[in-house]
Amino acid sequence: MGRLFKYLIYLLILASLGLVAYAYVGPWFGADFSAPQTEVRKPVVLNAD
C-alpha cells in the first residue's frame, strides 16, 4: 500500500513538472495562451424607480 502512494506522488510530481514545461515551451510550438483582445460593449438598463 505504501508503494502505491509513493508511485502516485511520483506521478503527481511528474505531471506538474510536465504542465510547467508545457507552459514555458508551448508558445514555441504554436500554442497561444493569451486572452482574446476584443472589445465587448453591452447596453445596461438600470431600473432606478
Backbone torsions as a table, in degrees:
resi	resn	phi	psi	omega
1	MET	NA	-35.6	179.2
2	GLY	-67.6	-35.3	178.3
3	ARG	-66.3	-35.0	178.9
4	LEU	-62.2	-46.3	178.5
5	PHE	-64.9	-37.7	178.9
6	LYS	-64.1	-43.6	178.3
7	TYR	-67.3	-35.7	177.0
8	LEU	-66.4	-38.3	177.3
9	ILE	-67.0	-42.0	176.7
10	TYR	-61.7	-41.0	178.9
11	LEU	-65.7	-39.4	178.1
12	LEU	-65.1	-42.6	178.0
13	ILE	-64.9	-43.3	179.3
14	LEU	-64.0	-40.6	179.0
15	ALA	-66.5	-40.1	179.0
16	SER	-68.0	-38.5	175.2
17	LEU	-64.8	-37.7	176.7
18	GLY	-64.9	-39.3	178.5
19	LEU	-66.5	-41.9	177.8
20	VAL	-65.9	-41.1	178.1
21	ALA	-63.7	-40.0	178.1
22	TYR	-65.6	-36.0	178.7
23	ALA	-65.6	-34.2	179.4
24	TYR	-84.1	-38.0	-173.8
25	VAL	-93.6	-19.7	-176.3
26	GLY	-55.0	-44.3	179.7
27	PRO	-61.7	-25.3	177.1
28	TRP	-70.0	-23.7	-178.6
29	PHE	-104.6	13.0	173.7
30	GLY	99.6	1.8	177.4
31	ALA	-80.2	125.8	-177.3
32	ASP	-107.6	114.9	-177.2
33	PHE	-101.9	4.1	-176.5
34	SER	-78.3	153.1	178.9
35	ALA	-75.7	149.7	178.3
36	PRO	-65.4	137.9	-175.5
37	GLN	-105.5	63.0	178.0
38	THR	-117.2	144.2	179.8
39	GLU	-87.1	133.2	-179.5
40	VAL	-119.3	124.2	177.3
41	ARG	-120.8	126.3	177.5
42	LYS	-131.0	135.3	178.2
43	PRO	-71.2	144.3	-180.0
44	VAL	-117.4	125.8	177.8
45	VAL	-105.3	118.4	180.0
46	LEU	-99.9	131.1	177.5
47	ASN	-96.8	82.7	-178.6
48	ALA	-97.8	74.8	-179.9
49	ASP	-90.3	NA	NA
